[in-house]
Each structure stands twice: as C-alpha cells, then as structure tokens.
Amino acid sequence: MNILVAGFQHETNTFAPTMASYESFVRGEDFPAMVRGDAVYDLLNVNVPISGFIHHVRAHGHTVTPVIWAGAGASAHVTTDAYERIAGEIVEAVKVGHAAASYDAIYLDLHGAMVAQHVDDGEGELLARIRAVVGPEMRIVVSLDLHANVTEQMLTLADATVAYRTYPHVDMADTGRRAAELLLEIERLGTRPYRVARRVPFLIPVNSMSTMMQPTQGVYGLLEVLEQAAAPSAGLSLSFAPGFPAADFPECGPVVWGHGFDRGSVERAVEALLARICEPEAQWAVSFEAPDVAVRHAMTVAQTATRPVILADTQDNPGVGGDGNTMGMLRALLAAGAEDAAIGIVCDPAAAAAAHHAGVGAKIEIALGGCPQVADDAPLRATFEVEALSDGKFVYGGPMMHGKAADMGPMARLRIDGVLVAVSSAKAQLLDRNMYRVVGIEPDRMKILVNKSSVHFRADFAPIAEEILVVRAPGPFIADPAELPWQHLQPGMRLSPNGPTF
C-alpha cells in the first residue's frame, strides 16, 4: 500500500486566556515545528505518533505520502484562520491524491481535544471533510492523545482509533505503531472491525490521570491484561481516554472503547474496563496543597534530603492552557525565605530582553510575569540579578520528547534572594531537565524546584525527586473541573468524581 499521512494536534482549554494562531503551529511551541512533505521524515527520531506509524509500515514493505505535521501547545481555541488553513491543506491533498488514485489508505496523527473558534469537534470535522471526499470504503486509522475528548463522530468516521496509554506520554511513537498494526490487519482481513464505546459519567481531574500512579496505572494494566487474554483471532484493541476536562462542549469527558473482529470479545472487554474505571469513583479524587504550606513543607524536607523536592505549579501549566507567567509560587518562595530554589519556565519576553540588554552581572528592576486573567496575580516588581543568558536553543533529553530540538527564544537566569528564575521568550511547560540547563541551572543540585507543569515533568524529574507535591497556586487552568463555569456539557455529567451534576 501507499498511505497518505498527516498530523494536526492541539489540546484546547476553552477557559484559557490565549488562542492558538497559525503562527503557534508554525513554531510548534511544545511540539515540533510545522513540517510539510518530505520534511515530515525529520520527525522519525522524535517521540511522536507519526514516527512510529511510518517506521512500522515501512518495515512491512509499504510506502507513505506525507502531507503536513502541525502541532501547537495547549491554549484556548484554535483560531478559525489556523484551523481552516491546516485542515484545508490536508483535505486538498486528500482530494488531489484521491483523484489520481495515488494512495490506498489514510493515517491521521490527531490529538482529540481540539476546539476551534467555529468548530467544537476539530478532529471530527476534519474526518467528516475527508470522508466526504474519499467515501466510506477508504481505510482511515487515527491515533489520539490520552487526553482526547473522543466524540461519536471521530469513532464513526474512522475505521479504527487508538490512544496513548501513558501520562507522561512516553508511548506516543508506540501508539503510532499500534495504529499501523491495526491498519495492516484491517487490510489483510478486508473488513472493518467491530467497535464498542462507553462514556464515563464523570469528569476526571488531570492530576489524577498519571500512569505513574494509581488508579490510572491499574486501569491501563487491566487494559493490557484484557487484550492479552483475548484470542489472537479477535484482534482486540482497547483504548481509554480520560479526556481533557477543560473543553466546554457536550462531548467533553472520558471514553473507553475497543475494536476487534469478534464483537462479543470487544463488548466484554470494554464493559470490564469501564467497571474498573467507575468503581469506586472516589479513586480519582485529587489532593492539592496551598502554596505557602507546600513551600514550608519542602523547606523542612530539604534540610536533610539529598535530592530536590519538586512542587508542581499545575494551574499555570502551559501544557493545559496556562501562559507560564503567574507569580504565586515565586511570591510564596520569597515570603518563606527559600534557599537553593529554582522556578521555571516563566514566560516573559520583555524581562528576557531586559536581561540581555543589561548583560550578565547587571541588576535590573522589572515587573516580572503576572497573568491579567487571574485575580490578584500582578507582576512581581523587584530587583533581579542577571546571572546567565542563553539563546534558548536546546534538545530535549528526557524520555517524553527525547531528541526534539527546541527554541524558547532569548532566555535568562535571574536571581532574587535565594531563588533562581528561568525566564523565556516563548511558553512551554517545564517537563525536561534540559529546560533548566539551557540557562545553567542544574536541577539535580537544587533543594527545591517549582515546575510549571501538571504531570509530564514526572517522566524526567521523578528519578531525581525526594518528594513531589501538586500545588494549587492561582492560575488560568482550574485543576478541579467542578470549579469551572461550564455552560455546554452534556446534561447529567458529574463535574468531578462523586461531584455535582451539570
């Protein structure tokens, strides 16, 4: 076969302060920068789904026609302009290739939680436009993020859909491989697999979704046991997407589904997995620490610890729609007199520019950060010492985005009292130790680290952490979905585990 491949990824927090423009996708932000045509092959050594897919089908004698791969960091809605330009490019390639009969199947590397200004279900709309061109017989397989808000349209219009099984997402390329395996099996048998899906009736907080902890670890463990227990001829493929609980549209929420060639096997497995997810519902509850309490605790532990205590500033995580600029945790560190502490990444292009203009060793008076959308989060007006400068270019070294080249723009290491602040010109969640090292902070040697991240940082930081605390400092991402001002959820959905009903 020759397979047309494309990628279009965005996780949309409809309550976030900043939208994703076309330029956001050009830069890539947390993702690789936009690439087209043969330049997609530059991603083959990066942990993204399309790389795993291409490697697998090539190893089995097939070829691919790459169109585009575009991703942008989590934010508010994708602008209409960005959506139509990228989706339009994919659909146009589908049209041209279909007219020329130049491909035999389609693979899409999607996120599953994209909301555009004019479209609630970005991925479902893209699939609908593609199906309108190629008709019902064309084989289409899709890979999705673990945080996908999986819609009926997505599941109906794709022949098969698979989702990540790890959070932090260390299995992105492996998920692309599993999508390729499904496509090749569908092609071999010449039939579309059965599909069974069930919706979980409550929203799950992001912080309880980590597969490095329970209950999520156990859920995915059961998922794999159920797959292995099925007869090989059943071709059972199970997926569970806990969802992204910050997208205000009716189909926001967790979904469990399965594909296979024996309907009974699929139904039994999906029901067993759903039961494990829903009972007891309280297993998904999360405990958050207040900033001052967390900092004092970290300082006490640090007196005798040989490894850093890590505080996750989850409500200002750019990976879920924050802008990386709130000052609550920095103020808490300063108020407590913390020493040997570092915080990152604070996105403030003006502060980075002021530091570069002044030079290393200078003291600069600036108003750092501050999120206008968050009450009582004014910029921190203070004098900082410029300790180091950087062009912001580095390569991710941790297991999640290993090998991805990054450019955070001009960066600086600023000192205020006993705290080092890593400042960037572009936003990205702090998920890799090299993001500190690019400004000369060695995270392993710090006593306290404040990471603007929710869970992804655990992949690279858990091995060096004495203790990890999730802190709820004021920020634009509300970590408890029950506190969000929902308007469009499906009636009857519980807003948190055992929480109020919409």
Buried (B, 14 or more C-beta within 10 A) or exposed (E): BBBBBBBBBBBBBBBBBBBBBBEBBEBBBBBBBBBBEEEBBBBBEBBBBBBBBBBBBBEEEBEBBBBBBBBBBBBBBBBEEBBBEBBEBBBEBBBEBBEEEEBBBBBBBBBBBBBBBEBBBBBBBBBBBBBEBBEEEBBBBBBBBBBBBBBEBBBBBBBBBBBBBBBBBBBBBBBBBBBBBBBBBBBEEEEBBBBBBBBBBBBBBBBBBBBBBEBBBBBBBBBEEBBEEBEEEBBBBBBBBBBBBBBBBBBBBBBBBBBBBBEEBBBBBBBBBBEBBBEEBEBBBBEBBEBBEBBBBBBEBBEEBEBBBBBBBBBBBBBBBBBBBBBBBBBBBBEBEBBBBBBBBBBBBBBBBBBBEBEEEEEBEBBBBBBEBBEEBBBBEBEBBBBBBBEBEBEBBBBBBBBBBBBBBBBBBBBBEBBBBBBBBBBBBBBBBBBBBBBBBEBEEBBBBBBBBBBBBBBBBBEBBBBBBBBBBBBBBBBBBBEBEBEEBEEEBBBBBEBEEB
